[in-house]
Amino acid sequence: MADEDWNFMQRVAAGEDAAIAELYDRFGPLVYKAARQALPSRAEAEDAVQEVFVRLWRTAERYDPRRAKLVTWVMLITRRHLIDKLRRRGVRIDAATLEAEPALPNNDSDRGDPRTGGKVTDEQRQWLKDRLRELPELQRSVIERTYLQGFTLREVSEQLNAPLGTVKSALSRGLLRLRDRPGSDKALG
């Protein structure tokens, strides 16, 4: 399968129409779903999908099946593109003050408090700010960098000069501690 995927992506890189159409057929719904979850409108999600597939076409020759399955590589590029798009728009929570809107807004949200259209309320923001202060430094730093600043776990691992496994464990333990706190059901939605 790895050789088939590599050959397939070489055809995409060469601009073969059938291969590009197949790439879209195979991964279009998955990329759209990720974009729709991250972006506030259907139009923005559709634009992002188009941009992701242009990026996939332009970087197709770089695909290496020894490093990742094709679906993993496609979703990595998708995730990076969406994070870049959100960063360019300035959509991120300031970890120091938590005064901004949530990092991943969603107008028909199933996240956040449904009574406020998925927006984070002042009460929720204050609760999160207070609870983050109670966490050990590593857990707080990992949560802020991944959820509030949009970095990947690998990037956080590099930033903190800590093993990836340690970063994953800190994230898991920190989220569990947040969920176990009184009031988390109201504050975390």
C-alpha positions in Angstrom: 0.0 0.0 0.0 2.9 2.4 0.8 4.3 2.0 -2.7 0.8 2.5 -4.2 0.3 5.7 -2.2 3.8 7.0 -3.2 3.1 6.3 -6.9 -0.4 7.9 -6.5 1.1 11.1 -5.0 3.7 11.3 -7.7 0.9 11.3 -10.2 -0.7 14.1 -8.2 2.6 16.0 -8.2 2.7 15.7 -12.0 -0.7 17.3 -12.2 -2.5 14.3 -13.6 -6.2 15.3 -13.5 -7.5 11.8 -12.7 -5.1 11.5 -9.7 -6.1 15.0 -8.4 -9.7 14.1 -8.7 -9.1 10.8 -6.8 -7.2 12.7 -4.1 -10.2 15.0 -3.6 -12.7 12.1 -3.7 -10.7 10.2 -1.1 -10.0 13.0 1.3 -12.4 15.8 0.5 -15.0 14.9 3.1 -12.4 14.4 5.8 -10.7 17.7 5.1 -14.1 19.5 5.0 -15.2 18.0 8.3 -12.0 19.3 10.0 -12.3 22.7 8.4 -16.0 23.0 9.4 -15.1 22.1 13.0 -12.4 24.8 13.1 -14.0 27.7 11.1 -17.1 29.6 11.9 -18.9 29.5 8.5 -19.5 27.0 5.7 -18.0 29.4 3.1 -14.8 29.7 5.1 -14.6 26.0 5.5 -15.1 25.5 1.7 -12.4 28.0 1.0 -10.0 26.3 3.4 -10.7 22.9 1.7 -9.7 24.4 -1.7 -6.6 25.9 -0.2 -5.6 22.6 1.5 -6.0 20.7 -1.8 -3.8 23.3 -3.6 -1.2 22.9 -0.9 -1.5 19.1 -1.2 -1.0 19.3 -4.9 2.0 21.6 -4.6 3.7 19.5 -1.9 2.7 16.0 -3.3 6.2 15.2 -4.3 7.3 15.5 -0.6 5.0 12.7 0.5 7.1 9.9 2.1 5.2 6.7 2.9 8.0 5.6 5.3 7.1 8.5 7.6 3.3 8.5 7.6 0.3 6.9 6.0 -1.3 9.0 3.3 -4.3 9.9 5.4 -2.1 11.0 8.3 0.0 13.2 6.0 -3.2 14.8 4.4 -4.6 15.5 7.8 -1.3 16.9 9.1 -1.2 19.4 6.2 -4.9 20.2 6.8 -4.3 20.8 10.5 -1.3 23.0 9.9 -3.2 25.0 7.3 -6.2 25.5 9.6 -3.9 26.6 12.5 -2.1 29.0 10.1 -5.4 30.4 9.0 -6.6 30.9 12.5 -3.3 32.5 13.6 -3.4 34.9 10.6 -6.9 36.0 11.7 -5.6 36.5 15.2 -8.0 34.0 16.6 -6.4 32.7 19.8 -6.9 33.1 23.5 -4.3 35.2 25.3 -3.2 32.8 27.9 -2.3 35.7 30.3 -5.7 37.3 30.4 -8.1 35.0 28.7 -9.9 38.0 27.4 -10.4 36.9 23.7 -12.9 34.6 22.2 -12.3 30.8 22.1 -9.5 29.6 19.8 -11.8 27.7 17.5 -15.1 29.5 17.1 -18.1 27.7 15.8 -21.4 29.4 15.1 -23.5 26.3 15.1 -21.5 25.1 18.0 -21.8 22.0 20.0 -18.9 23.4 22.1 -19.2 25.8 24.9 -22.4 26.9 26.5 -25.4 26.4 24.2 -27.2 29.2 26.0 -24.5 31.7 24.7 -24.2 30.3 21.1 -21.0 28.4 22.0 -19.3 31.6 23.1 -17.2 31.5 26.3 -18.8 33.7 29.0 -17.0 35.9 31.4 -17.8 33.5 34.2 -16.4 30.5 32.2 -13.3 32.5 31.2 -12.7 33.5 34.9 -13.3 29.9 36.1 -10.7 28.6 33.5 -8.2 31.3 34.4 -8.5 30.5 38.1 -8.3 26.7 37.5 -5.3 27.0 35.2 -3.4 28.9 38.0 -4.0 25.9 40.3 -2.3 23.4 38.0 1.3 22.4 38.2 3.5 24.5 35.9 4.1 21.8 33.3 0.4 20.9 33.0 -0.7 24.6 32.8 2.0 25.3 30.2 1.0 22.4 28.0 -2.7 23.2 28.1 -2.1 26.9 27.4 0.2 26.1 24.5 -2.0 23.4 22.9 -5.5 24.6 23.5 -5.1 28.3 23.9 -2.2 29.0 21.5 -2.8 26.3 18.9 0.6 24.5 19.0 0.8 20.8 18.3 2.0 18.4 21.0 5.3 17.9 19.1 5.8 21.7 19.0 5.2 22.0 22.7 7.6 19.2 23.3 10.3 21.0 21.4 9.4 24.4 23.0 9.7 22.9 26.5 12.6 20.6 25.7 10.6 17.7 27.1 9.9 14.2 25.8 6.7 14.0 23.8 5.4 11.3 26.1 5.9 13.6 29.1 4.0 16.4 27.3 1.1 14.0 26.4 0.9 12.8 30.0 0.9 16.4 31.4 -1.9 17.3 29.0 -4.0 14.3 30.0 -3.4 14.8 33.7 -4.1 18.5 33.5 -7.4 18.1 31.6 -8.5 15.4 34.1 -7.8 17.8 36.9 -9.8 20.6 35.2 -12.7 18.2 34.6 -12.7 17.0 38.2 -13.0 20.5 39.6 -16.3 21.7 41.0 -18.1 23.8 38.4 -16.3 22.2 35.4 -19.6 21.0 33.9 -20.8 24.6 33.6 -17.5 26.2 32.7 -16.3 23.6 30.2 -19.7 23.0 28.6 
